[in-house]
Amino acid sequence: MNLTNAAQVRFCTTRDGVNIAYATRGSGPPLVKTPNWLNHVELDVTSVVWRSWIERLERDYRLVRYDARGCGLSDRSPPEMSFATNHLDLEAVVDAAGLQQFVLYGASQGAAVAIDYAARHPERVSHLVLCGAYMQGAWKRPAAPEVREEAAALLKLVEIGWGRENSAFRQVFANQFIPDATREQLQGFDEIQRKTVSPEGAARLLRTFYDIDVVDAARRVRCPTLVLHATHDARIPFEEGRRTASTIPGAAFVSLDSRSHVLLENDPAWDSYFHALERFLPRSGRAEGGRADRGAFGELTPAELRVLELVAAGISNPHIAQRLGIAEKTVRNHMNHIFSKLGARDRSQAIVLAREAGFGGSRPES
C-alpha cells in the first residue's frame, strides 16, 4: 500500500473560526480518531511510529484523522486553546466529513475528548474505544503533592527546551511513551514531536491536558465502550484506565501486557490489542461499506442497530434502556420493528441472526 500519496488532506473551519486539517481514507464503517500527543495528518502516514497502526485500521474502516488546533497542518496559533475547544475541532471534522454515526477512538488525552463528545452526542457515536485513557489531568486528579510538582516541572522544561534541534527533554517524553522502542522508532517519535508543534504550542497543549476533568461526562456515556490499557504504562498509570472503565456504564476493560503508552508493531501486545478491537467493533460487511448494507439489516435505522447490538450481546431491555438513555417502552418498540424487518419470530431468533451477521461484540472478554 502506498501511503505517501494516498491520503488527501482537507480543511474545515470550527465555529470559532479555526482551520482544522483532516484526512479520510479506507473503506468500511467510519472510525474517527481524536488527536493525541502528537499527530500530524500528513507526516503520520510515513512515520515508523504511526504507519503500521494506520495501515491496519484502514483495512477495515474508513479512518478519519485530524490535527488538533495548534498542531500539524491545523492553525498553529489559534486565539483560544482549552479542553473545551477540542469539542469544536471534533464537531467541525465529523460535520465536514459528512458522518452521521461512527466509531469514536481516543488515546491518552484524546480519550477524554472522545468521552466528552460521546456523552454530548449519544445519537452519533455507535461505539467508543479508549486506549491509555484518563479522566482527570495532573492538576485535577487526586494525587500526592510531588505529582503536581513534577507536572509543573515538565511544563517549564517544555517552554525552555522544546524547540531545540537535539532536545534531551523530547527524548524523555519519547521514552515515557514508547520505552521499548528501537532507536529508529525513538528518533521517529522525536521528529514527529519537533515538527508537529512549536514550543509555545506544546506548552499551551500541556496546560489544557492538566486541566482535563470528564468524570461527569464519563458517567453519561451510553454507547458500547471498550477501554484498553497497558499494565505497566510508563506515561499514564494503569489505575487511570481501570478507573475510566469502572466509571463508564457497562464498559469492557482489557489489560495489555506492555509498558508502552503508544503501541508499536513490535510490541508483544500488538496482536492482543487488535484482537480485542476486532471482537468489539462491528465486523460484517466492512469491505462493502458496513454491516447495515447487507440484506435485511440494511432496513434497520441507526437507533434499531444500536438496540440490536446490545440485544445480541445478551443485555436485557431495562439495561438497554438505561445504557441508551431511552424509555423501556421505546426499546420494546424498536425490538418489534427489528423482528418484523429481519423476519424473526422472537428475541432468541433475532439474537442468532444478529450474531451470525457480526453483532454482539460490545462485551468482549478481558
C-alpha positions, 0 to 999 in steps of 0.5 A: 500500500502506498501511503505517501500519496494516498491520503488527501488532506482537507480543511474545515473551519470550527465555529470559532473560526479555526482551520482544522486539517483532516484526512479520510481514507479506507473503506468500511464503517467510519472510525474517527480518531481524536488527536493525541500527543502528537499527530500530524495528518500528513507526516503520520502516514510515513512515520515508523511510529504511526504507519503500521497502526494506520495501515491496519485500521484502514483495512477495515474502516474508513479512518478519519484523522485530524490535527488538533488546533495548534498542531500539524497542518491545523492553525498553529496559533489559534486565539483560544486553546482549552479542553473545551475547544477540542469539542469544536475541532471534533464537531467541525471534522465529523460535520465536514466529513459528512458522518452521521454515526461512527466509531469514536477512538481516543488515546491518552488525552484524546480519550477524554475528548472522545468521552466528552463528545460521546456523552454530548452526542449519544445519537452519533457515536455507535461505539467508543474505544479508549486506549491509555485513557484518563479522566482527570489531568495532573492538576485535577486528579487526586494525587500526592503533592510531588505529582503536581510538582513534577507536572509543573516541572515538565511544563517549564522544561517544555517552554525552555527546551522544546524547540531545540534541534537535539532536545534531551527533554523530547527524548524523555517524553519519547521514552515515557511513551514508547520505552521499548522502542528501537532507536529508529522508532525513538528518533521517529517519535522525536521528529514527529514531536519537533515538527508537529508543534512549536514550543509555545504550542506544546506548552499551551497543549500541556496546560489544557491536558492538566486541566482535563476533568470528564468524570461527569461526562464519563458517567453519561456515556451510553454507547458500547465502550471498550477501554484498553490499557497497558499494565505497566504504562510508563506515561499514564498509570494503569489505575487511570484506565481501570478507573475510566472503565469502572466509571463508564456504564457497562464498559469492557476493560482489557489489560495489555501486557506492555509498558508502552503508552503508544503501541508499536508493531513490535510490541508483544501486545500488538496482536492482543490489542487488535484482537480485542478491537476486532471482537468489539467493533462491528465486523460484517460487511466492512469491505462493502461499506458496513454491516447495515448494507447487507440484506435485511439489516440494511432496513434497520435505522441507526437507533434499531442497530444500536438496540440490536447490538446490545440485544445480541450481546445478551443485555436485557431491555431495562439495561438497554434502556438505561445504557441508551438513555431511552424509555423501556417502552421505546426499546420494546418498540424498536425490538418489534420493528427489528423482528418484523424487518429481519423476519424473526419470530422472537428475541432468541431468533433475532439474537442468532441472526444478529450474531451470525451477521457480526453483532454482539461484540460490545462485551468482549472478554478481558 
